[in-house]
């Protein structure tokens, strides 16, 4: 009995040692890659640190990496009052949310129609036409867009929302079409046998499966619409409709720039969209994981 016990104990010890070695081999840390990621992260952390400490300094102290002698928290309140931050943030939020919703409801339709009809010459032409539009420099079409939308009386928030939806079609189509083509057609054929229409198939089958792609498109569109400066500059003519980037332009002039107040405003503008990105990132990851399991 004693020898058997010792033998079992030894075999269990060997098995445990083998299991531990396998675990360490699977979870081996790549120190070279970790060091590269740490160095590259400094490209984000250093500017962020510089922005935060500058926002808390006086104009005379701005420009260095040292901590401020006095913490000027009132710079945030002054910046908010200077740019009328609540109004500008509301305008940016309306444009961003509307652009994201309209983009998801339209660009995905186009992507689905093209993805399921790529064997037809007309739809292949549409696909390559929209993709080619991605390579047209925006300054080439900037003035015609401003002129045309002004003549259509769309030099307002509605016109800006439509522009974000249309100009983002090429990129969104490129992202979504490949994903839709990876979805088995047999799912749609089974639904058609049960009497489902094309509209019902898209909403009940295709659109839910596009969760990770829709999250990616929504994040990219939101980041673009919230941070964009050039399109609002050439489209919006009413001062009351200006977005945060346009409102922040008040800090720059030919003769002087109040860097602490400007940087405080930049941090306030960055906080909402950063929170949205952090929150939406979990949906992207979960969507990718669900897609990997299927």
ZIMO-V170343 format. One line per field, one symbol per residue. phi: phi as a letter, one per 40 degrees, with the letter a starting at -180 (. if undefined). burial: 1 if it has 16 or more other ideal C-beta (glycine too) atoms within 10 Angstrom, else 0. A space follows every 10 residues. Layout:
phi: ???
burial: ???
//
This chain:
phi: .ccccccccc cccccccccc ccccccbccc cccccccccc cccccccccc cccccbbcdc cchbcccccb ccccdccccc cccfddcccc cccccccccc cccccbcccc ccccccbccc cccccccccc ccccccccdc bccdcccccc ccfbcacccc cccccccccc cccccccccc cccdcccccc ccccgccccc ccccbccccc dccccccccc ccccccccbc cdccbcbccc ccccdccccc cbacbabccd cccccccccc dccccccccc cccccccccc cccc
burial: 0000000000 0000000000 0000000000 0000000000 0000000000 1011111000 1100000100 0100110111 0110100110 1110110111 0111001101 1101110000 0010011001 0000000000 0000110010 0001101011 1111111111 1110111011 0010000100 1000010000 1100111011 1111111111 1101110100 1101110000 1111111101 1000000111 1111111110 0110010000 0011001000 1000
//
